[in-house]
Amino acid sequence: MRVNAQLLMRIAELMRGGRERLHFYEDEIFEFSAEERGVIPGAPPTPAHSKSLRCIYGATSILVGLTGALGNGLVVVNLPYLQGALQLNGSEVAWLPAAYLMTSAISGALLVKYRQLFGIRSFCMVFLTVQVFLIAAHLSVDTLESAVLIRAASGFCGTALLSLGVFYMIQAFPVSQRLTAVTLGIGIPQLALPLARLFPKDQLALNNWQGLTLFELGLSALTLAVVIVVRLPPNTRQNSFEPLDALTFILYTGGVALLASCLGLGGYLWWTNEAWIGLGLAAAIPCLTLAFIIEYLRSRPLIDVRWLSSATFIRWSIIAVIWRIAIAEQSLGVIGLLRDFGLTNDDFFDLSLVIFLSAVAGLLTAALFIGPKRLPLMVVASLLLVAVAAFADSFSGIESRVSQFLVTQAIIAFATTTFIGPSFIFGLSRVITEGGAKMTSFVALFGITQAIGSLLGTAFVQTYLFYAQQRHLLDFAGQASKSSASVLAVISQNVSLYGAVISDPVLRAGEGASALSQKALQYARLAAYNDVFFAISIIAFSAAIIVTIATSWGKLMNSITKRHAT
């Protein structure tokens, strides 16, 4: 309590006046040197701060980063329970995470332009205020439509808060440690999902899951209050919007929204069962194609397609999408397997705690060892760690439980937060090399690869799991017809188990056969999960090889170029 009181007194001193008063900035523009202003348009300057102010900015970054992602994380980890409590079917409840990822993919480029035009202060206040009001409204209008609207708004605000968290973390470190600051700022939201699994389900489920809404409302309101007090230095504003940006954004938004909806719902409704899924995918292609053609032909594009179509960014995009598919091994694979075994979030609390602590360790390791020459090595190491862990999980058995997955899931959690910082910084370094003017294009690419990659990961796991399960069931059926004596022996054994409770012999025989079918389905499901884990291992290992070859080839070409130059 004494420590908290001292911290509050320190903040009060800073706000009353003194040398450091200007570090909590008002809306007026201050004069900053060229070094302080930086090279990225729309980003706040980075003047020198005292240690106490750096600590305050760092704590604010953690709060902002978690606020942007924790609400969606709580929804994702509790999706099966929300479905039953709100009386929704699987396809209806699937709209909640899909809506979040949809707007997250769309909003990146627009938010960069907004920040450049209206300033960092408006950027902070507007999106947090909108989120608070929408969540508050959801408490009185509790319908599926309002829940989807909240998730969509949260996706928009989550992208804004991701950038905001990075900006606050940059203020917390000196310029010499800029890479560490960016790594921590971009990595903190990755802790939201493992942290969400540690929340007690019973507290969130109060009053038909209004506890979850109240928690998200309180967290957003707290973040808004802190951001009002702890202000970022004002950025230089510039009008970067052009009339043709609106047409591009409409086409881009329509294409991404259609693509995200189809990917997010295809695995639940099934791809061939609903005509709108095929029509949506077909319509998304011309929308995105037309948007990219317009941008390609513009002299000042919203999204620089020429720049993003280079071999470097094509490889970067492929690896980023593959990465999101690979880490679905944890969020959908192993967690889904444990839930199929009948476990709930509370039953694998120990696993969730190990995952969270490992993710924190991975983030701190990345921040400590990050460096321009180590980026490819860290990306390759992360991919190989996931490949090894997924391969180990592919040998899971019917008796496998939480304890068997502690090591492999700790490895994947560690790799998850080790990967994101180097991956982001690799692209950001290309932006800085170009003078910062391409930031809008890179943020748009980063957002769509992360969101669409997550949706592709969900679609891949669900689809491949279904096909693998059906294949194994057919194999079991074929084996059963060839060994009928063994099948009859198993059925007889099952029948004997019902002898004390079912007197009708015909009914007992039926229950015995049903028990055999259920056991066959259980084994087929387990074998399908093992196939998914093995496939993810191959995918991650292949991506590591691609990065290694591309990096080696680049070094070779640079070496040849230098030799010719000399």
C-alpha positions in Angstrom: 0.0 0.0 0.0 2.9 2.4 0.9 4.5 1.7 -2.5 1.2 2.5 -4.3 0.8 5.7 -2.4 4.4 6.8 -3.3 3.7 6.0 -6.9 0.5 8.1 -6.9 2.3 11.0 -5.2 5.1 10.8 -7.8 2.5 11.0 -10.6 0.8 13.9 -8.9 4.1 15.7 -8.7 4.8 15.2 -12.4 1.4 16.5 -13.3 1.6 19.6 -11.1 4.8 21.0 -12.6 8.5 21.0 -12.6 11.1 20.2 -15.2 9.3 17.0 -16.3 5.8 18.6 -16.6 6.1 18.8 -20.4 6.5 15.0 -20.6 2.8 14.7 -19.9 1.9 16.7 -23.0 -1.1 18.9 -23.6 -2.6 19.1 -27.1 -0.4 22.0 -28.3 2.6 21.2 -30.5 6.1 21.3 -29.0 9.3 21.7 -30.9 11.3 18.5 -31.1 14.7 17.9 -32.7 15.0 15.8 -35.9 16.3 12.9 -33.9 13.4 13.0 -31.5 10.8 13.3 -34.3 11.9 10.0 -35.9 11.3 8.9 -39.5 7.8 7.3 -39.4 5.0 9.8 -40.2 2.2 9.7 -37.6 4.4 8.3 -34.8 5.0 10.3 -31.7 8.4 11.9 -31.0 10.7 10.2 -28.5 12.3 12.9 -26.3 14.5 12.0 -23.3 12.5 10.9 -20.2 13.5 10.4 -16.6 13.6 6.8 -15.3 10.4 7.3 -13.3 8.5 8.5 -16.4 9.9 5.6 -18.4 8.5 3.2 -15.9 5.1 4.9 -16.1 5.1 4.7 -19.9 6.2 1.0 -19.7 3.3 0.1 -17.3 0.9 2.0 -19.5 2.1 0.0 -22.5 1.4 -3.3 -20.8 -2.1 -2.1 -19.8 -2.9 -0.8 -23.3 -1.5 -3.9 -25.0 -3.4 -6.4 -22.9 -6.7 -4.3 -23.1 -6.6 -4.5 -26.9 -6.4 -8.3 -27.0 -7.6 -9.7 -23.6 -11.3 -9.3 -24.3 -11.2 -11.3 -27.5 -8.9 -13.8 -25.7 -11.5 -14.4 -23.0 -14.2 -14.9 -25.7 -12.1 -17.4 -27.7 -11.1 -19.6 -24.7 -14.7 -19.7 -23.4 -16.4 -20.1 -26.8 -17.8 -23.6 -26.1 -19.3 -22.4 -22.8 -20.7 -19.2 -24.3 -22.4 -21.2 -27.0 -24.4 -23.2 -24.5 -25.2 -20.3 -22.1 -26.4 -18.0 -24.9 -28.3 -20.8 -26.6 -26.3 -20.4 -29.9 -25.3 -23.1 -32.4 -21.7 -23.6 -33.5 -22.0 -21.5 -36.6 -23.6 -18.6 -34.7 -21.0 -18.4 -31.9 -18.2 -18.7 -34.5 -19.1 -15.2 -35.7 -17.7 -13.7 -32.5 -13.9 -14.4 -33.2 -14.5 -14.0 -36.9 -15.8 -10.5 -36.5 -12.9 -9.5 -34.4 -10.3 -10.8 -36.9 -12.2 -9.3 -39.8 -12.1 -5.7 -38.6 -8.6 -6.3 -37.3 -7.4 -7.2 -40.8 -9.2 -4.2 -42.3 -8.4 -1.4 -39.9 -4.5 -1.2 -40.0 -4.0 1.0 -43.1 -6.9 3.3 -42.2 -5.7 3.9 -38.6 -2.2 4.9 -39.8 -3.8 7.6 -42.0 -6.2 8.7 -39.2 -3.2 9.1 -36.8 -1.3 11.2 -39.4 -4.3 13.5 -40.0 -5.9 13.9 -36.6 -2.9 13.3 -34.3 -2.0 10.8 -31.7 -4.2 12.3 -29.0 -7.4 11.9 -31.0 -6.2 8.4 -32.0 -6.0 7.4 -28.3 -9.2 8.9 -27.1 -11.7 8.2 -29.9 -11.2 4.5 -30.2 -11.1 3.8 -26.5 -14.2 5.9 -25.9 -16.1 4.1 -28.7 -15.1 0.7 -27.2 -16.3 1.7 -23.7 -19.7 2.9 -24.9 -20.3 -0.1 -27.1 -19.4 -2.6 -24.3 -21.6 -0.6 -21.9 -24.5 -0.8 -24.4 -24.1 -4.5 -24.7 -25.0 -4.9 -21.1 -28.6 -3.7 -21.8 -28.9 -5.2 -25.3 -27.7 -8.8 -25.0 -28.2 -10.3 -28.4 -26.1 -12.2 -30.9 -26.1 -9.1 -33.2 -24.9 -6.8 -30.4 -22.2 -9.4 -29.4 -20.9 -9.5 -33.0 -20.9 -5.7 -33.1 -18.8 -5.6 -29.9 -16.4 -8.1 -31.3 -16.1 -6.1 -34.6 -15.5 -2.9 -32.6 -13.0 -4.6 -30.4 -11.1 -5.8 -33.5 -10.9 -2.2 -34.7 -9.9 -0.9 -31.3 -7.5 -3.8 -30.7 -5.5 -2.8 -33.8 -5.4 0.8 -32.6 -4.3 -0.3 -29.1 -1.6 -2.5 -30.5 0.0 0.5 -32.2 -0.6 2.6 -29.1 1.1 0.0 -26.9 4.1 0.0 -29.1 4.3 3.8 -29.0 4.1 3.8 -25.2 6.8 1.1 -24.9 9.1 3.1 -27.2 8.8 6.0 -24.7 9.9 3.7 -21.9 13.3 2.9 -23.5 16.2 5.1 -24.8 16.8 5.3 -28.5 19.7 2.8 -28.3 17.2 0.1 -27.2 14.5 0.8 -29.7 14.4 -2.8 -31.0 13.9 -4.1 -27.5 11.0 -1.6 -27.0 9.3 -2.6 -30.3 9.7 -6.3 -29.5 8.1 -5.9 -26.1 5.3 -3.6 -27.4 4.3 -5.9 -30.3 4.7 -9.0 -28.1 2.6 -8.1 -25.1 -0.8 -8.6 -26.8 0.4 -12.2 -27.6 0.2 -12.9 -23.9 -3.6 -12.2 -23.8 -4.7 -15.6 -25.0 -2.7 -17.7 -22.5 -3.6 -15.2 -19.8 -7.3 -15.5 -20.6 -7.1 -19.3 -19.9 -6.1 -18.5 -16.3 -9.3 -16.6 -15.5 -11.8 -18.6 -13.4 -14.7 -19.5 -15.6 -17.3 -19.2 -12.9 -16.6 -15.5 -12.2 -16.9 -14.6 -15.9 -20.1 -16.7 -16.3 -22.1 -14.6 -13.7 -25.6 -13.6 -14.8 -25.4 -15.3 -18.2 -21.8 -14.3 -18.9 -22.3 -10.7 -18.1 -19.3 -11.0 -15.9 -17.1 -11.2 -19.0 -18.7 -8.1 -20.4 -18.3 -6.2 -17.1 -14.6 -7.2 -16.9 -14.0 -6.0 -20.4 -15.8 -2.8 -19.7 -13.9 -2.2 -16.5 -10.5 -2.9 -18.2 -11.4 -0.5 -21.1 -12.5 2.2 -18.8 -9.4 1.9 -16.7 -7.2 2.1 -19.8 -9.1 5.2 -21.0 -8.5 6.9 -17.7 -4.8 6.1 -17.7 -4.4 7.2 -21.3 -6.1 10.5 -20.4 -3.5 11.1 -17.8 -0.3 9.6 -19.3 -0.1 11.4 -22.7 2.2 10.7 -25.6 4.2 13.5 -27.2 2.1 15.0 -30.0 3.0 13.9 -33.5 3.3 16.2 -36.5 0.1 16.1 -38.4 -0.3 15.9 -42.2 -3.2 15.4 -44.5 -2.4 12.1 -46.2 -6.0 11.2 -47.3 -6.9 11.4 -51.0 -10.3 11.0 -52.6 -9.4 7.8 -54.3 -8.4 6.3 -51.0 -12.2 5.9 -50.2 -12.8 3.7 -53.3 -9.7 1.6 -52.6 -10.8 1.2 -48.9 -14.4 0.2 -49.9 -13.1 -2.5 -52.3 -10.4 -3.6 -49.9 -12.9 -3.8 -47.0 -15.4 -5.7 -49.0 -12.9 -8.2 -50.2 -11.3 -8.8 -46.8 -14.7 -9.0 -45.0 -16.0 -11.6 -47.5 -12.8 -13.6 -47.2 -12.7 -13.5 -43.4 -16.4 -14.5 -43.1 -16.0 -17.5 -45.4 -12.8 -18.7 -43.7 -14.2 -18.1 -40.2 -17.5 -19.9 -40.8 -16.5 -22.5 -43.5 -15.3 -25.1 -41.0 -18.4 -24.8 -38.8 -21.1 -24.7 -41.5 -18.9 -26.8 -43.8 -17.6 -25.5 -47.1 -20.0 -27.2 -49.5 -23.2 -27.0 -47.4 -23.8 -23.3 -47.7 -23.9 -21.6 -51.1 -22.9 -18.2 -49.7 -19.5 -19.5 -48.7 -18.6 -20.2 -52.3 -20.2 -17.1 -53.6 -18.4 -15.0 -50.9 -15.0 -16.5 -51.8 -15.7 -15.9 -55.5 -16.7 -12.2 -54.8 -13.7 -11.5 -52.6 -11.3 -12.2 -55.5 -12.5 -9.4 -57.9 -12.9 -6.9 -55.0 -9.3 -7.4 -53.9 -8.0 -7.6 -57.4 -9.7 -4.4 -58.4 -8.4 -2.6 -55.3 -4.9 -3.8 -56.0 -5.0 -2.7 -59.6 -6.2 0.8 -58.6 -3.4 1.0 -56.1 -0.8 -0.3 -58.5 -1.6 2.5 -61.0 -1.7 5.3 -58.5 1.3 7.7 -58.0 0.4 8.1 -54.3 -1.3 4.9 -53.3 -3.0 4.1 -50.0 -1.3 0.6 -50.1 1.8 0.5 -52.2 1.3 -2.8 -54.1 4.5 -2.3 -56.2 6.5 -2.2 -53.0 4.7 -5.1 -51.3 4.9 -7.3 -54.4 8.7 -7.6 -54.1 10.1 -11.1 -53.5 11.1 -10.1 -49.9 7.6 -9.2 -48.8 6.0 -12.1 -50.7 8.2 -14.5 -48.7 7.6 -12.5 -45.5 3.8 -12.8 -46.0 3.9 -16.5 -46.7 6.0 -17.1 -43.5 3.7 -14.9 -41.5 0.6 -16.8 -42.6 2.2 -20.2 -42.2 3.2 -19.1 -38.6 -0.4 -18.4 -37.6 -1.4 -21.8 -39.0 1.4 -23.5 -37.1 0.6 -22.0 -33.7 -3.0 -23.2 -34.1 -1.5 -26.5 -32.9 -1.8 -25.1 -29.4 -5.0 -23.0 -29.4 -7.1 -25.4 -31.5 -5.1 -28.7 -31.6 -4.0 -29.7 -28.1 -6.6 -27.6 -26.3 -9.3 -29.1 -28.6 -8.0 -32.6 -27.9 -8.2 -32.1 -24.1 -11.7 -30.7 -24.4 -12.7 -33.7 -26.5 -11.4 -35.8 -23.6 -14.0 -34.0 -21.4 -11.7 -31.5 -19.7 -12.6 -27.8 -19.1 -10.4 -24.7 -18.7 -10.3 -25.3 -15.0 -9.1 -28.9 -15.5 -6.0 -27.8 -17.4 -5.1 -24.8 -15.3 -1.6 -26.1 -14.7 -1.0 -26.3 -18.5 -2.4 -22.8 -19.0 -0.1 -21.5 -16.3 2.9 -23.2 -17.9 1.9 -21.8 -21.3 1.6 -18.2 -20.0 4.9 -18.3 -18.1 6.6 -19.8 -21.2 5.2 -17.1 -23.4 6.5 -14.4 -21.0 9.9 -16.1 -21.0 9.9 -16.1 -24.8 9.0 -12.4 -25.0 11.8 -11.5 -22.6 14.3 -13.7 -24.4 13.4 -12.0 -27.7 13.7 -8.6 -26.2 17.0 -9.4 -24.7 18.6 -11.0 -27.8 17.0 -9.0 -30.6 19.4 -7.5 -33.1 19.4 -6.7 -36.9 21.7 -9.7 -37.7 19.7 -12.1 -35.5 16.3 -11.6 -37.0 16.3 -14.6 -39.5 18.0 -16.8 -36.9 15.3 -16.1 -34.3 12.5 -16.7 -36.9 14.1 -20.0 -38.0 14.6 -21.1 -34.3 10.9 -20.4 -33.5 9.7 -22.4 -36.5 11.9 -25.3 -35.6 10.7 -25.3 -32.0 7.1 -25.5 -33.1 8.0 -28.3 -35.6 9.7 -30.4 -32.9 6.9 -29.8 -30.4 4.1 -30.6 -32.9 6.0 -33.8 -34.0 6.2 -34.9 -30.4 2.5 -34.3 -29.9 1.7 -36.4 -33.0 2.4 -39.5 -30.9 -0.4 -38.8 -28.4 -2.4 -41.7 -27.1 -5.8 -42.4 -25.6 -4.3 -42.1 -22.1 -2.6 -38.8 -22.8 -3.6 -36.1 -20.4 -2.4 -32.6 -19.3 1.0 -33.8 -17.9 2.0 -35.3 -21.3 1.7 -31.9 -23.0 3.4 -29.6 -20.5 6.8 -29.6 -22.2 5.7 -29.4 -25.8 3.2 -26.6 -25.2 5.7 -24.7 -23.2 8.0 -24.9 -26.2 5.3 -23.6 -28.6 4.3 -20.8 -26.2 8.0 -19.8 -25.9 8.3 -19.8 -29.7 5.1 -17.8 -30.3 6.4 -14.7 -28.5 9.9 -15.2 -29.7 8.7 -15.1 -33.3 6.4 -12.1 -33.4 9.0 -9.4 -32.5 11.7 -10.3 -35.1 9.1 -10.9 -37.8 7.6 -7.4 -37.2 11.0 -5.7 -37.0 12.1 -7.3 -40.2 9.3 -5.6 -42.1 9.6 -2.4 -40.1 13.3 -2.1 -41.0 12.3 -2.1 -44.7 9.9 0.7 -43.9 12.6 2.8 -42.2 15.0 2.2 -45.0 12.4 3.7 -47.4 12.2 6.8 -45.2 9.0 5.8 -43.3 6.6 6.6 -46.1 5.6 3.0 -46.6 4.3 2.5 -43.1 0.7 2.4 -44.1 1.4 -0.3 -46.6 3.4 -2.4 -44.2 0.8 -2.1 -41.4 -2.0 -3.2 -43.8 0.1 -6.2 -44.8 0.9 -7.1 -41.2 -2.7 -6.8 -40.1 -4.1 -9.0 -42.9 -1.4 -11.7 -42.6 -2.0 -12.0 -38.9 -5.8 -12.0 -39.1 -6.3 -14.1 -42.2 -3.5 -16.4 -41.0 -5.4 -17.0 -37.8 -8.6 -17.7 -39.7 -6.7 -20.0 -42.1 -5.2 -21.8 -39.1 -8.7 -22.4 -37.7 -10.0 -23.5 -41.1 -7.1 -25.8 -41.7 -7.3 -27.6 -38.3 -11.1 -28.0 -38.6 -11.1 -29.3 -42.2 -8.1 -31.6 -41.9 -9.3 -33.0 -38.6 -12.7 -33.9 -40.2 -11.2 -35.6 -43.2 -8.6 -37.4 -41.2 -11.3 -38.6 -38.7 -13.5 -39.9 -41.6 -10.5 -41.7 -43.1 -9.6 -43.4 -39.9 -13.2 -44.4 -39.3 -13.3 -46.1 -42.7 -10.0 -47.9 -41.9 -11.5 -49.1 -38.6 -14.6 -50.3 -40.4 -12.5 -52.2 -42.9 -10.5 -53.9 -40.2 -13.6 -54.8 -38.3 -15.2 -56.6 -41.2 -12.0 -58.7 -41.6 -11.9 -59.7 -37.9 -15.5 -60.3 -37.0 -14.6 -62.8 -34.3 -12.6 -60.1 -32.4 -15.4 -57.6 -32.9 -18.0 -60.1 -31.5 -15.7 -60.7 -28.5 -15.5 -56.9 -27.8 -19.2 -56.5 -28.1 -19.8 -59.5 -25.8 -17.5 -57.9 -23.2 -19.4 -54.6 -23.5 -22.7 -56.4 -23.2 -21.6 -58.0 -19.9 -21.0 -54.6 -18.5 -24.7 -53.7 -18.9 -25.9 -57.0 -17.4 -26.6 -55.6 -14.0 -28.7 -52.6 -15.3 -30.4 -53.8 -18.5 -32.4 -57.0 -18.4 -33.5 -57.0 -22.1 -30.8 -59.0 -24.0 -31.6 -57.3 -27.3 -31.2 -53.9 -25.7 -28.0 -55.0 -24.1 -26.6 -56.2 -27.4 -27.5 -52.8 -29.0 -25.8 -50.9 -26.1 -22.7 -53.1 -26.6 -22.5 -52.4 -30.3 -23.1 -48.7 -29.6 -20.2 -48.7 -27.0 -17.9 -50.2 -29.7 -18.9 -47.5 -32.2 -18.2 -44.7 -29.7 -14.8 -46.2 -28.8 -14.0 -46.4 -32.6 -15.0 -42.8 -33.0 -12.8 -41.8 -30.0 -9.8 -43.6 -31.4 -10.5 -42.1 -34.9 -10.7 -38.6 -33.4 -7.4 -39.1 -31.6 -5.7 -40.4 -34.7 -7.0 -37.4 -36.6 -5.5 -35.0 -34.1 -2.2 -36.8 -34.4 -2.4 -36.4 -38.2 -3.0 -32.6 -37.7 -0.1 -32.3 -35.4 2.2 -34.1 -37.8 1.0 -31.9 -40.7 1.7 -28.8 -38.7 5.2 -30.1 -37.9 5.9 -30.6 -41.6 4.5 -27.1 -42.4 6.6 -25.4 -39.7 9.8 -27.3 -40.7 9.2 -26.4 -44.4 8.8 -22.7 -43.5 12.1 -22.9 -41.5 13.9 -24.3 -44.6 12.4 -21.5 -46.8 13.7 -18.8 -44.5 17.1 -20.5 -44.2 17.5 -20.7 -48.0 16.2 -17.2 -48.6 18.6 -15.8 -46.0 21.6 -17.7 -47.3 20.8 -16.7 -50.9 20.6 -13.1 -49.9 23.9 -13.2 -48.1 25.5 -14.9 -51.1 24.2 -12.2 -53.5 25.4 -9.4 -51.2 28.8 -11.0 -51.1 29.0 -11.3 -54.9 27.9 -7.7 -55.3 30.5 -6.5 -52.9 33.2 -8.4 -54.7 32.2 -6.9 -58.0 32.1 -3.5 -56.5 35.7 -3.8 -55.2 
